[in-house]
Amino acid sequence: MVEKLAIHGGPKVKATPFGSGKRFGEAELKELREAIEQDTLFYHYGQKVKQFLQKFNEMYGVKYSVATSSGTAAIHVALGAAGVTAGDEVITSPITDQGTVIGILYQNAIPVFADVLPNTYNLDPASVEACITERTKAIVVVHLAGNPCDMDAIMTIARKYGLKVIEDCAQSYLSMYKGKLVGTFGDYGCFSTNDFKHISTGDGGMVTVNSGDDEDYAVVHAFADKNYQRFDHIVARDIHHIAPNYRMTELQGAVGIAQLDKLPWICEKRRDYGTMLIDGLTGIPGVYPPQITDGGTSSFWFFLFRLDMKMLNGTVDEFVAALNAEGISSVRGYIPQPVYMQPLFQKKEAYPGTHYPFSLSEVSYEEGICPEAERILKSSVRFGISEFYTESDIEDIIASIRKVAAYFMTAGVTKS
């Protein structure tokens, strides 16, 4: 017999609070105290940002990384260092945060959106290759929700056409692809430490310099700091091109040092819970959990699954409403619509009163250019995962989805 949904007056599945915990504590306070006692909060003179980067570099097995004020800034820095400039085209994903494309437009380059794969929600390499023109300069790869992209295919395409690859790893700390950490495949890997990511410094970010080349590092380092060359006790201000001020403060670096100690545990718990969810949802009629890229592991920044509402007799919004009533906070899709459907792209107006830089290219953004991405966002449900959850919480999520799906499958949403 089908259970009565909570939205129709039945008992809700999740009757107990989710597990919770404190992200910050004595370890962060200790590092902050030491930062303040330095009597400087400027990264060049203090030691905390340097220590944070050294610790991060050791964790990721890279020689160099550069700290930034945000993950958005990290992507902009990488684009600038890669030589992306006015009129260049940069291919990226239509299912991403605005932070992925801001840096492209700040460089007066043109975002080009390739379609995604239906089960991983990541860039489809075939679509990426089909988007390449003589103007294409780089690919910004987004490892959505911690699920790694098919980096073998992406790097093969990049080498074939001589393109730079920038990895947006804001959601994919310690995610692996074929035994290697994402963020270390492309020319640069970009990370975020804003308050909604695996680890937090309030805001902040990092760029890995994967070539390990001293000159490349100097370019990245300078682009994050107005193109000033700050090394050792020397500060050079021989400026040839503009660059933003995206410096990280010593306070952010201090918190980051303590947060990095927690990162392996955070990602392990999220990976375990994400795997439990996939296993628990597999086989439910009309419910399709995400597929982890072959050879990859995900650190599950959030969980996104798809529905076949023709099979389930209703709409995604009705399914979401029923799931929320069961005590599982969820929304439809990751973003309301693909990035290219935003007014900014529909009007081709990055800056008020001008169509520059869009006027430098014939790229168009009409509905339907990425049909798979559009279908995913219309048919998917998203909810958060926390490392502080318990296995019982995950079991309740699975039970709630099973209960709602069973009702929609057999009774239809209009019946109560």
N, C-alpha and C positions, 0 to 999 in steps of 0.2 A: 504494500500500500504506500502511495506517495505521501510524504510528510507535508503537513501544512506549513507554508512559508511564514516567516516572522512578519513579512510585510502584509500578510493577510490575517495576522493575529496569532499565529503559531509561536511556539517557543523558539528563541534564537539559538543557534549553535554555539556562538562565542559568548558565553555568559560570564566569563572571568576576564580580568584585565590581561593584556599582553605583557610579557616580561619586559622590564625596563632596567636602565642602569645609567650611571654618570659617565660621560665621555671625558671629562676633565677632572683632575684631582691634584694631589700633592706633587706628583712628578712634574706637571706643567707649572705649578706655582714655584717649585724649586728653580726651574730653568728661567722663568720670568724674573725671579728675584736676582739671579745672577746677571741677567741681561741689564736690568736697571742699575745694578752695582757697577757695571762697566763705565757708567757715566756718559755713554753714547748709545743711541738707538739707530745709528746709521750703519748700514751693512758693511761699508768699506772699512770702517774703523773698528767695528765690533767683531765678535767671534761666533755669535749664535747662528747667523745665516750660513757662515762657512761650515760650522759643525753639522748643521742640518743637511747641507748639500753633500758633505763628505759621507755622512751616514746613508743618505739616499743613494749615492753613487755606489757604495759598497753593496747595498741591498740589490741594486740593479746591474751590477757588474759593468758599469761604464766609467770612463776616465773623467768625463766632464759633464756637468749640468749647470744651468743658470737659474737662479731664483727670480720669480716675477710677482707682481701684485695680485694676479688672478690667473685662472685657467684660460680665460679669454685672452688675457695679455700674453700668456705663453704661446698660444697659437699665432697671435700677431707677430711676436718676436721670431718664431720659427719661419713664418712666411717672409718676413723682412730679411732674415739671414739667408733664406733660400734664393733671394734675388727676385722675388715676385714683385712686379711693378705695374704701372698704368697700362691697361689694355690686355694684360695677360689673363688667361682663363685658368681657373682652379676647379677641379672636379671634386665634389664631395657628396655626402648623403643628404637626402631630403627629410630624413627622420633624425633630427638632432636638435640641440639647443641653439639659440641665436648666437651664442658665444663662438660657435664653430665658424660662422660666416662673417662676423664683424671684422676680423683682421683682414680677410680677403678684400672687403670693401674699403677699409682704411688704407690699403695699399693701392687703391683705385684699380683693382683687378675685378674680374667678373666671375661670380660663382656659377658653376655649371652642375646641375644635379643629375647624377646617375641613379638608376633604380636599384632596389634592394632585393635580396632573396626572401622568399615567402616564409621560411621557417626560422632563419637566424636573425632576420631583420637588418642584416648588414649589407654593405655594398656588394652588388652583383658584378664580379670581374668582367663579364661579357658586356654589361651595360657601360661600365667604366671605359672599356676600350672603344666602344661605339661612340662615346662622347668626345674622343680626342680629336683636336684640330691642330692646325699649325700654330695657333695661339696658346695652346695648352702648356702650362709651365709646371704644374704640381697637382698632386692628389692629396687631399686631406681625408684620411681614413678615420672613421668613427667606430670604435669598439663599443657598440651600444649596450648599456646595462651590464658591462663586464664581459660580454660574449666576444671573443676575438674574431676579427675578420680572417678571411682566407688570405694570409699574407704571402704565401708562396705565389699564388696567382697574381696578386697586386704587385709584388716586387718584380715578377717576370714582365708584366706590362710596363712598369716604370722603366726598367732597364732597356726594353725594346724601343721605347720612344724617348729616352733620355729625360725623364721627368723626375722631379723631386717628390719624395714621399714624406708627409707629416702625419704622425699618428695622434689622434685625439684620444687620450687615455683618461680623460676626466672621470669616467665611470668604470675604469677597468684596472684598478690597482691589483698587482700580483696575478693577473690573468695570464695564462700560458697558451702558447701555440707551438705544438711540436717540440716541447721541452725548452722553449725560450720565452722570456717575458715579453709581453706586448709593450711597445714603447721603445724597443731596442732593434726593430727591424728596419724602419725607415731612416731617413736622414736625421729626423728629429722626432722625439716623443714628447708630448705635451700633457701635463698633469695639472689637476686643480686641488686646492686645499680649502675650498669654500666650505661653509658650514653644513652643506648638504651632501658632502661626499664621504668616502670611507673614513678619511681622516680630515681634521679641520684645524686651520689656524685662523678661523674667522673668514679670511679671504687670503688668496695666495696661489702660487703655482710654480711649476718647474718645467724646464726644457732640457731634455737629454740631448747631448751632442754626440751622435752615434758614430761619427767618423773617428772620434778620438784625436782629431787633428788640432794642433795648437792654434793655427790661423783661423779655422772654422769656429773654435771656441771663442776667440777674441772678437769675431764678428757678432756672434750671438750675445756675448756678454755686453758689448757696446750698444747693441740695438735695444737692449732692455734699459739702458741708462743714457738716453739722449745722444748716443754715439760718442760718449766720453769713454776714454780708455783708462780704466782704473785698475792698475795692477801693482801690487806691492805698495811702494810709497810714491809711485809716479802717477800723476793724473794728466793725461793728454787731452786737449780740447781742439784738436785740428779737425774740424767738422766739415765733411764733404757732402753729407746727405742728412735729411731730417730723420729723427727716430724719437719714439715716445719715451716718457719717464714711467717705467713699470717696475720700480725697485721694490723689493721686499724689505720690511723693517726687521730690526732685531727682535722685536716682540713676537712677530709672526714666526721667525726662525726658531725662537726659544720654544714656543708651543709645539712647533713641528718636530723638534728633537724628541720630545716625550711621546708625541703621537706616533712616530715611526716605530717605537718599541711595541705598540699595540697592534700595528697593522697586520702582521702575520696571523694573529688570533682572530682579528676582525674578518679577514678574508676567508680564513678556514671555516668559521662559523657560517658565514654567508654562503660559501660553496656547499657546505653540508646541507643547509636548509633549502637552497635552490635545487639541489639534486633530489632531496626528499619530495619537493613539490612536483618536479617533473615525473618522478616515479609514481607519485600518488594520483596525478591527473591523467597519466597515460591510459588510454583505453576508455575514457568516459565519452560516450557518444556526443558529438558536436563540440567537444572541448579539445583544443590542440595546444599543448604546452610548447615552449620554444625548443628549438633544436640547437644544441651546442655544436659549434663548428667542428668538423672532423679534425682530430688531433689537438683540440683545444680544451681548456678549462675556464670556467667563468667565476668571477667573484660577485656576481649578482647584486648590482647596485639597486635594481628593482626587479620585479617579476612581471613579464608581459606575456599573456597567452591569448590565443585567438578563439573565436566562436563561429560556428556555422549556424546562424539563426534561422535558416530555412529548416534545418533539422530540429531546432529547438523551439520553433513556433513563437517568435516574438522579436524584440529588438535588443540590441546591445545595451542601450540605455535602461531598458526594463530589467535586463539581467543584472546590471550594475546596481540598480535601486534595490533589487531583491537581495543581492549579496551584502550591500551596506546594512540592510535591515537585520541580517544574520550576525552582524558585528564585525564584518570584514570591510574596512575602509578601502574603497576602490574607485577608479574612474575609468572612463572610456579612453583608450589610446594612450600614447605617451605625450603627444602634443595634439591639439585639436585638428590640425591639417598639416600637410607637408609645408616645409619652410617656404617654398616658392609661391605658396598661395597667400602669404602675408601681403598687406597693402604695399609695403616697401618694394616688393618684387613685381607685383601686379601693376603698380604705377611707374616702376623703374625710377624711383626717387630715393636714393640713398641720402642725399643732402637736399634740404628744402629748396625748391625753386630751380632745380637743375636735374637733368637725366644722366649726368656724368656720374660714374664711369660707364654706365650701361650703353651710352651712345657710342662707345668705342667698339662694340661687338654686336653681332646679330643674334645673340642668344635670346631665346624667348622662354616664357614661364607660364604657358597656358595650362589649364587643368588637363590632366591626362598624360603629361610627359613622363611621369613615373607611376604607371598604373598599379604596380604591386605595392608601392608605398602607400598609395591612396587606399587600396583595399585593406591593408594591414591596420591603418589608423581608424578605419571605419568599423573593423570587426574585432578589435582587440580590447582587452581589459588589463589594467595595470594596478598593482598594489605594491606597497613597500615591504622590504625585508629589513630586519634589524639583527645585529649580532647579539642583542640582549634577549631576543625571543627564546622560548623554550621549544623542545620537540613537541610538547603538548599544543603550543600555539600553532605550529605548522600543521599538526594533525587536525586542529580545528578549522584551519583555512581550507584544507583539502575536503574535510567533511562538509563545510559550507558550500563549496563549489559543487560537490557531488549532489548535495540536497537540492540546490537551485536548478542545476542541469536536469536532474531527474524530474522535477516538477514541470519545467518547460518542455521536456521531451514528451511527457505523457499527458499532462493536463492542459498545457497552453497557458499563456500569461493572463488571458482575460477571465480565467475561471479561478474561483477561490473556494 
